[in-house]
Amino acid sequence: MPVIHSFFADEATESVIFVGVKWLSQNWHQAAFVCVFDNGDISMSDPVVQDGRSFGYLTQFLIVLTCSMPKSYLKQSNFTLSLSVLNITNLDEAFVDTYENLTVCRPGIWPVKRYFLAMCTMVRNMDPFLPEWVEYHAYIGVEHFYIYDNAPYKNSTLREKMKPYIDAGYVTVVPWPHRPSSGKTFLEIQIAHENDCIWRHKHDVDWMIKVDVDEFVQPMNPLKPKIPDYLIDDSTLETLSSIRLDNWFFGRPNRTTFSYKSDSIFERNQYRPGRPTPQNIGRDKNILQLKNVHYFKIHGVKLGGAARSADPYNELRMVHYRMDNPRHRTFDLPDFRTLDTSMVQTWTEAKRHFDQILGRS
C-alpha cells in the first residue's frame, strides 16, 4: 500500500482525500483503489495522477487519492472506512492489500471561513521565531496562518506560545508529529505537510504563501505596501499556480553572535548582499494559487498551472534570515555588506499595530 500521511473529509467536493509520498518505482497510478465505508457503501477512487517529475535535492514523489463520500456522511463529525487496492489479476480475491478501520474526520465548522491570503509552514522547536513572523505578515495582508507542529504532542509548547494569536483568530496549529518512513529522509514529512495543507484548503483559501519561519515576504513597491496588492485586478493571474519569490539573504557583517532576547530578527539583521540568490538553485519560494496546484514540493509546483517570478526589486522578494536559524548554523551564506533598513521600518509599524491589538504596553 502507499505510505499515507493524512486523510480527511472534504465537504466542498464531497470526497475523502488521502495524501502520501511514494518512491518513483511505485506505479500506484496504474492501480485501482476502492473505499469501503462502514455502512457498506463502496466508492472507487478517482484516477491517480502520476507524479514522475524529479527535481530538487533528494527527490520525493507524491500520491493523492480521492473517493466520493456517501451523501449520508456529509454532516457526520467522523466515520470509518477501509482503503483497498483492487486485485485485477485474480477475481477470486477482491483486494490485494488494505488499510482497515481508518477514522475520517470532517472540519469542526462548516462552512469554513474563507481567506484570500493565508500562510502555511511546518516547525519543530522554533517557538521564539513565530510571534514576529506572524505579526509582520499579518500586518502586510496575511489573514490566517496554518502552522504544522512537528514536535511530539506531549512535548510541544507551540500552542501555549501562540495562544494570543490563536485566541485572536490568526493562527491554527495542526499537530504533525510524523517521522520519515523507512529509507526516506525528513523531506518526506515536509512535502507531505505541504500537500496536506494545499488539499485541505483548495476551497477556502485563494492564495497560500509557503515559506519557512526564517523567511519573510517583502513588498517592494511603496504604492503597493501589502501582499494582496500584487494578487488582485490582474486577469493574467487566473491560470497561474504560483508566483515565485526570489531569495535575498539578510544578516550581519562578520556573522556576529546574538541573543534571542536582544532586539528583533529585523534589527539584528540589517545587511544583505548586493543581489538576490540566483533562481532555480533551491532557494526561491512561492505564493500558491491553490485551485491550480495538484502536486507541490518545497521550492516549486510539480504539477499544476504556470508560474511567474516576481520582480525582487519592484514587486516582491523573500527576505531570508538564515543566520539566526539555530538548526542551520553551518549553512553557506554570502557576505553581508549593504545596509538595508527597510524591513526594520515595516516591523516598527507592525509591532505598534499588534501592541494595540494584543493590549501590550
C-alpha positions as CSV (number, residue, x, y, z in Angstrom):
1,M,0.0,0.0,0.0
2,P,1.1,3.6,-0.5
3,V,2.5,5.4,2.6
4,I,-0.4,7.7,3.5
5,H,0.4,10.6,5.8
6,S,-3.1,12.1,6.1
7,F,-6.7,11.7,5.1
8,F,-9.8,13.8,5.7
9,A,-13.3,14.6,4.6
10,D,-13.6,17.4,2.1
11,E,-17.2,18.6,2.0
12,A,-16.7,21.0,-0.8
13,T,-16.0,18.1,-3.2
14,E,-18.0,15.5,-1.1
15,S,-15.0,13.3,-1.1
16,V,-12.3,11.7,1.2
17,I,-8.8,12.8,0.3
18,F,-5.6,10.8,1.1
19,V,-2.2,12.4,0.8
20,G,1.0,10.4,0.7
21,V,4.6,10.2,-0.5
22,K,6.0,7.4,-2.6
23,W,9.0,6.0,-4.5
24,L,9.3,6.7,-8.2
25,S,9.3,3.0,-8.9
26,Q,5.9,2.6,-7.3
27,N,3.3,2.8,-10.1
28,W,0.2,3.5,-8.0
29,H,-1.3,5.5,-10.8
30,Q,-1.8,2.1,-12.6
31,A,-3.7,0.6,-9.6
32,A,-7.4,0.7,-8.8
33,F,-8.3,1.8,-5.3
34,V,-11.6,1.4,-3.5
35,C,-13.1,3.0,-0.3
36,V,-15.4,0.7,1.7
37,F,-17.4,2.8,4.2
38,D,-18.7,1.5,7.5
39,N,-22.3,1.5,6.2
40,G,-21.3,-0.9,3.4
41,D,-21.2,1.7,0.6
42,I,-18.3,1.3,-1.8
43,S,-16.7,4.1,-3.8
44,M,-14.0,3.7,-6.5
45,S,-11.2,6.3,-6.2
46,D,-10.7,8.8,-8.9
47,P,-7.8,8.0,-11.3
48,V,-4.5,8.7,-9.6
49,V,-2.4,11.4,-11.3
50,Q,1.2,10.2,-11.8
51,D,4.0,12.3,-10.2
52,G,7.0,11.5,-12.3
53,R,8.7,14.8,-12.1
54,S,12.1,14.7,-10.4
55,F,13.6,18.0,-9.3
56,G,15.4,19.4,-6.2
57,Y,17.5,17.7,-3.6
58,L,16.6,14.2,-2.6
59,T,13.7,13.7,-4.9
60,Q,10.4,12.6,-3.5
61,F,7.2,11.7,-5.3
62,L,3.6,12.3,-4.3
63,I,0.3,10.5,-4.4
64,V,-3.2,11.9,-3.8
65,L,-6.2,9.7,-3.7
66,T,-9.9,10.8,-3.7
67,C,-13.0,8.8,-3.1
68,S,-16.6,10.1,-3.2
69,M,-18.4,10.1,0.1
70,P,-22.0,8.8,0.6
71,K,-24.4,11.7,0.9
72,S,-25.4,10.4,4.4
73,Y,-21.9,11.1,5.6
74,L,-21.7,14.7,4.7
75,K,-22.8,16.0,8.1
76,Q,-21.2,13.4,10.3
77,S,-18.4,14.5,12.5
78,N,-16.4,11.3,11.8
79,F,-16.8,7.9,10.3
80,T,-14.7,4.9,9.5
81,L,-13.7,3.3,6.2
82,S,-11.2,0.9,4.6
83,L,-8.9,1.8,1.7
84,S,-8.0,-1.1,-0.5
85,V,-6.2,-1.9,-3.8
86,L,-8.4,-4.0,-6.1
87,N,-7.0,-7.3,-7.3
88,I,-7.4,-7.0,-11.1
89,T,-5.5,-10.2,-11.9
90,N,-7.3,-12.6,-9.6
91,L,-11.1,-12.3,-9.4
92,D,-11.3,-14.9,-6.6
93,E,-9.5,-12.5,-4.2
94,A,-11.1,-9.0,-4.3
95,F,-8.3,-6.9,-2.6
96,V,-4.5,-7.1,-2.8
97,D,-4.0,-5.1,0.3
98,T,-6.0,-2.9,2.7
99,Y,-5.8,-0.2,5.3
100,E,-8.6,-1.1,7.7
101,N,-10.8,0.9,10.0
102,L,-9.5,4.4,9.2
103,T,-11.3,7.1,11.2
104,V,-12.1,10.1,8.9
105,C,-12.9,13.5,10.4
106,R,-14.6,16.4,8.9
107,P,-13.9,20.1,9.7
108,G,-15.2,21.2,13.1
109,I,-17.0,24.2,11.5
110,W,-18.8,24.1,8.1
111,P,-18.9,26.1,6.0
112,V,-15.3,27.0,7.0
113,K,-14.2,30.6,6.9
114,R,-12.7,31.8,3.6
115,Y,-9.5,33.6,3.3
116,F,-8.0,35.4,0.3
117,L,-4.4,35.1,1.6
118,A,-3.1,32.6,4.1
119,M,0.3,31.1,5.1
120,C,1.3,27.6,5.8
121,T,4.5,26.2,7.4
122,M,5.9,23.4,9.5
123,V,8.0,23.9,12.6
124,R,9.8,21.9,15.2
125,N,11.0,23.7,18.4
126,M,11.1,27.1,16.6
127,D,8.7,28.8,19.1
128,P,10.8,32.0,19.6
129,F,10.6,32.9,15.9
130,L,6.9,32.7,15.4
131,P,5.4,35.8,17.0
132,E,7.5,38.2,14.9
133,W,6.8,36.1,11.8
134,V,3.0,36.1,12.4
135,E,2.8,39.8,13.3
136,Y,4.9,41.0,10.4
137,H,3.0,39.1,7.8
138,A,-0.5,39.8,9.3
139,Y,0.4,43.5,9.1
140,I,1.1,43.3,5.4
141,G,-2.0,41.3,4.5
142,V,-2.0,37.7,5.5
143,E,-5.3,36.8,7.1
144,H,-4.6,33.4,8.6
145,F,-1.6,31.1,9.5
146,Y,-1.7,27.3,9.4
147,I,1.3,26.1,11.5
148,Y,2.1,22.4,11.4
149,D,3.7,21.3,14.6
150,N,6.3,18.5,14.1
151,A,7.2,18.2,17.8
152,P,5.9,15.2,19.7
153,Y,2.5,16.3,21.0
154,K,3.3,15.8,24.7
155,N,6.5,17.8,24.5
156,S,5.2,20.7,22.3
157,T,4.9,24.2,23.8
158,L,3.7,25.8,20.5
159,R,0.0,26.1,21.4
160,E,0.9,27.8,24.6
161,K,3.3,30.2,22.9
162,M,0.8,31.1,20.2
163,K,-2.3,31.3,22.4
164,P,-2.8,35.1,22.0
165,Y,-2.8,34.7,18.2
166,I,-5.0,31.6,18.3
167,D,-7.5,33.4,20.5
168,A,-7.4,36.4,18.2
169,G,-8.2,34.2,15.2
170,Y,-4.9,34.5,13.3
171,V,-3.4,31.0,13.9
172,T,-4.4,27.4,13.6
173,V,-1.9,24.8,15.0
174,V,-2.0,21.4,13.3
175,P,-0.4,18.5,15.2
176,W,2.0,16.8,12.7
177,P,4.4,14.6,14.8
178,H,5.2,12.5,11.7
179,R,8.6,10.7,11.2
180,P,10.1,9.6,7.8
181,S,9.2,6.1,6.6
182,S,11.9,3.5,6.1
183,G,14.5,4.6,3.5
184,K,13.2,8.2,3.2
185,T,14.5,11.5,4.6
186,F,12.9,14.2,6.7
187,L,11.9,15.9,3.4
188,E,9.1,13.3,3.2
189,I,7.5,14.8,6.2
190,Q,7.9,18.4,4.9
191,I,6.4,17.5,1.4
192,A,3.5,15.6,3.0
193,H,2.6,18.6,5.2
194,E,2.7,21.0,2.2
195,N,0.4,18.9,0.1
196,D,-1.9,18.2,3.0
197,C,-2.2,21.9,3.6
198,I,-2.9,22.6,-0.1
199,W,-5.5,19.9,-0.5
200,R,-7.3,20.8,2.8
201,H,-7.6,24.4,1.8
202,K,-8.2,24.4,-2.0
203,H,-11.8,25.6,-1.5
204,D,-11.4,28.1,1.4
205,V,-8.1,29.8,0.6
206,D,-7.4,31.6,-2.7
207,W,-3.6,32.2,-2.3
208,M,-1.2,30.5,0.1
209,I,2.3,31.6,0.9
210,K,4.7,28.6,1.5
211,V,7.8,29.8,3.3
212,D,9.7,28.8,6.5
213,V,9.7,30.9,9.7
214,D,13.1,32.5,9.0
215,E,11.7,33.7,5.6
216,F,9.7,36.9,5.2
217,V,7.9,38.2,2.1
218,Q,8.6,41.9,1.5
219,P,6.5,44.2,-0.8
220,M,8.9,46.4,-2.7
221,N,6.6,49.0,-4.4
222,P,5.8,51.9,-2.0
223,L,2.4,52.2,-3.8
224,K,1.6,48.6,-3.0
225,P,2.6,48.1,0.6
226,K,0.5,44.9,1.2
227,I,1.0,41.5,-0.4
228,P,-2.6,41.3,-1.7
229,D,-2.0,44.4,-3.7
230,Y,0.1,42.1,-6.1
231,L,-2.6,39.4,-6.3
232,I,-5.7,41.4,-7.4
233,D,-7.0,43.2,-10.5
234,D,-4.9,41.2,-12.9
235,S,-6.6,38.8,-15.3
236,T,-3.3,37.2,-16.2
237,L,-3.1,35.6,-12.7
238,E,-6.2,33.4,-13.3
239,T,-4.3,30.4,-14.7
240,L,-1.2,30.7,-12.6
241,S,-0.3,28.1,-10.0
242,S,2.3,30.2,-8.3
243,I,4.2,33.5,-8.0
244,R,7.8,32.7,-7.3
245,L,9.8,34.8,-4.8
246,D,13.5,35.3,-5.2
247,N,15.5,34.6,-2.1
248,W,17.5,37.5,-0.6
249,F,19.6,36.7,2.4
250,F,19.9,39.2,5.2
251,G,22.4,39.0,8.1
252,R,25.2,40.7,9.9
253,P,28.8,41.6,8.9
254,N,31.3,39.2,10.3
255,R,28.5,36.9,11.4
256,T,28.4,38.4,14.9
257,T,26.6,36.4,17.6
258,F,23.2,37.4,19.2
259,S,20.8,36.6,21.9
260,Y,17.2,35.6,21.2
261,K,16.2,38.3,23.8
262,S,18.1,41.1,22.1
263,D,16.2,43.2,19.6
264,S,14.1,41.7,16.9
265,I,15.2,39.5,14.0
266,F,14.8,42.5,11.8
267,E,17.0,44.7,13.9
268,R,19.7,42.1,14.3
269,N,20.0,41.6,10.5
270,Q,20.1,44.8,8.6
271,Y,22.7,43.9,6.0
272,R,22.4,42.0,2.7
273,P,24.4,41.1,-0.4
274,G,24.1,43.3,-3.4
275,R,21.9,40.9,-5.3
276,P,19.4,38.1,-4.6
277,T,20.2,34.5,-4.9
278,P,20.1,33.2,-8.5
279,Q,16.9,31.4,-9.3
280,N,16.4,27.6,-9.6
281,I,19.1,26.6,-7.2
282,G,16.7,25.6,-4.4
283,R,16.2,28.9,-2.6
284,D,13.1,30.5,-4.2
285,K,9.7,30.0,-2.5
286,N,6.2,30.5,-3.7
287,I,2.8,32.2,-3.3
288,L,0.4,29.4,-4.5
289,Q,-3.0,29.8,-6.1
290,L,-4.4,26.6,-4.6
291,K,-7.0,25.9,-7.2
292,N,-4.3,25.4,-9.8
293,V,-1.9,23.2,-7.8
294,H,-2.0,19.4,-7.9
295,Y,1.4,18.4,-6.5
296,F,3.9,20.7,-4.8
297,K,7.5,20.3,-3.4
298,I,9.1,22.9,-1.2
299,H,10.5,25.2,-4.0
300,G,8.1,24.7,-6.8
301,V,4.8,23.3,-8.3
302,K,5.4,19.8,-9.6
303,L,2.1,19.5,-11.3
304,G,-0.3,22.4,-12.0
305,G,-0.6,25.7,-13.8
306,A,2.2,28.0,-15.0
307,A,4.4,30.1,-12.6
308,R,5.5,33.7,-12.8
309,S,8.6,35.2,-11.0
310,A,8.0,38.4,-9.0
311,D,10.5,41.2,-9.7
312,P,12.6,41.3,-6.4
313,Y,13.4,45.0,-6.9
314,N,10.0,46.4,-7.7
315,E,7.4,43.8,-6.7
316,L,8.0,41.1,-4.0
317,R,11.1,39.5,-2.6
318,M,11.7,36.9,0.1
319,V,14.0,38.2,2.9
320,H,15.8,35.2,4.4
321,Y,17.2,35.4,7.9
322,R,19.0,32.1,7.8
323,M,21.9,33.3,10.0
324,D,19.6,33.3,13.1
325,N,18.1,29.9,12.4
326,P,19.7,27.6,15.1
327,R,19.1,24.5,13.0
328,H,21.3,25.7,10.1
329,R,24.4,27.3,11.6
330,T,26.6,25.7,9.0
331,F,24.6,27.0,6.1
332,D,26.6,28.6,3.3
333,L,25.9,32.3,3.4
334,P,27.1,35.3,1.3
335,D,28.9,38.4,2.5
336,F,26.6,41.0,4.1
337,R,27.9,44.4,3.1
338,T,24.9,46.5,2.0
339,L,22.9,48.2,4.8
340,D,19.1,47.9,4.2
341,T,16.8,49.1,7.0
342,S,13.5,48.7,5.0
343,M,12.4,45.6,7.0
344,V,13.0,47.4,10.3
345,Q,10.7,50.2,9.2
346,T,7.9,47.8,8.4
347,W,8.4,45.8,11.6
348,T,8.2,49.0,13.7
349,E,4.8,49.7,12.2
350,A,3.7,46.1,12.6
351,K,4.8,45.9,16.2
352,R,2.9,49.1,17.1
353,H,-0.2,47.7,15.4
354,F,-0.1,44.4,17.4
355,D,0.8,46.2,20.6
356,Q,-2.7,47.8,20.3
357,I,-4.5,44.5,19.2
358,L,-3.0,42.4,22.0
359,G,-3.0,45.1,24.6
360,R,0.7,45.2,25.1
361,S,2.2,48.2,26.9
